[in-house]
Structures are given as C-alpha cells and as structure tokens.
Amino acid sequence: MEELDTHFVVAVYGCGHTDRSMAIAMEYMPLGSLQNVLQQDKLPSNGRVPMLLDIAKAMAYLHSIPIIHRDLKPGNVLVCSIDPTIHPMAKFVSLFLSFINNNKKTERWKENGMHHNTQHTG
C-alpha cells in the first residue's frame, strides 16, 4: 500500500498490540478532536467553512486512492488549527490503515464501520 499523504490524514508512526489491547503512535494534535473543539465552542464562525473544506479535501483524497471510511464524524477529525488562514485546519483519523495487511485486524476494523477497498492476499 502506498504511503498516505499526511497533509490530509493524521500520520501514524507505529503500532503494537497484545491479545487484549492495541496502541498506536500518531501525530500529536494539541487541540484534540473536532467534537471536543465544537463542544467547547472554540471554533470561530469564520473558521467553519474552511474547516469543512479541509475535511472534504481529506475525504476526496482518501476516495481517490481508493479508501472509503464509513465513520466520518467529529470525533474522527483532529484539529490542527482554529485559525482559518492556516491549512490544513483538520486531518482525518484513519487508524485502521496501519493494519491493512493483517486480515484478522482488518476484519475487526471493518466490523466497526471502516472499509479499505482492496483485495487481501496471503
């Protein structure tokens, strides 16, 4: 699988797992999720449309390679900035991509609403 453009998707640096848990090292976003930013009313009104456009660009990028994530929601969008002049303002979290070559974990992620449009081998 090709590397993802981290301009659109939160960078994943590595992962590990046991039988009972999973850990993922990813790019740090100090503002947290869009859900958190909206609940705390931190997003200025002039930042709403630019934020939505950045999210739409990220989804268009994923669909172009072709990856489909069926769980787009504010909790799966991490905020880079609330300043509408700084882009990207947000990046999409696609944690399942790290496990795409492991059928067992991929199937577990797909059961939770995520899908990668590819054929698995091996």
N, C-alpha and C positions, 0 to 999 in steps of 0.2 A: 504494500500500500504506500502511496506517495506521502510525503510529509505534508502536514496541514499548514496552511498559511496562518501564522499566529497573529496576523493583523485582524483576523475575523474570529478566531477561536482561541480560547484560553490555552496557553502552552502547557503540555503535560511533560514533565521531566522524567518521571519514572513511577513505578508502582510495585507493590508487593502484596502478598496475600497469605493467609493461613486458611485452615479449614473453616474458621469461624469469622474471619474479618478480612477486610481489604483496605489498603492505604494507597493514596495517590498523591504524589508530589507535583504541584502545579504552580503556575504563575500566581503571585500574590496580588490580590485586588483589595486594597485597604477600605474601599467604600462598601464592599460586600455585594450582595445581590440587588438586582433592581427591585425586588419585592421589599427588601429592607429599606432602600432609599425612598421608595414610594410611601411606605408605612410611616417613615419619619418625616415625610414631606420636605425632603432635601432637594428634589429636582425642580429647578426654576421653570416657570411656564415657557420661557423661550428655549428651553432645552428639550422639551418633549418631542417635537417633530424631528430634530436632528438625532435624538436617541433612537426613535423608531426607524429612521432611515438607516442608521448603522446596524440595527438588528436585522432589518430587511436585507441589507447587503451581505451580512454574515450568512443568512439563510440561503440567499441566492448562490453564494459561493459554495456552500455545502451541497446544494442540489446540483451544481454544475459538475461535481466530481465523481459520481453521484452518491451522495449520502443524504438520507432522509431521517430526520429526528422528529418523532411524533409527540414530543413532550415540551413544546415551546411554551414557556411560562416565565413570569418574572423571577422566580426562584432559580431558574436555569440560565439567567443572564447576569453576568458580573459587570459591575460598573467601574470603568477606568477613570471617568471624569464626569462632573456635572456641569462643566464649562462647555457650552455649545460651540466654542471655537476650537476645541481640542478633539481630534478624532484619532482612533475611534473612541466614542464615549462609552461603549459597552462591547463586550465579547461574549460569545456564546459558549456555554459549558457543554462539552460533548465527551464526557468521561468514558463512555463505552468504547470509544475509538482505540484506546490503548489495548483492548482485549480482542480486537477483531480477528486475530489469528488463532484464538483459543476458542474452539467451538462451544465448549461447555459454558464458559463465562459469557460468550456472545449470546448464547441461547437464554441465559439468565437475564441479561440486559434487555434482550428483545421482549421477554415476558413482561418487563416493566415499562414497555411502551417505546423502545428505541429500536431502530432498524437500520442496518447498513445494506445497501443494495449491491451485493457482490455474491459471488459463488465461493463457498468454502471448499478447500481441498485438504486432504490429509487426514 
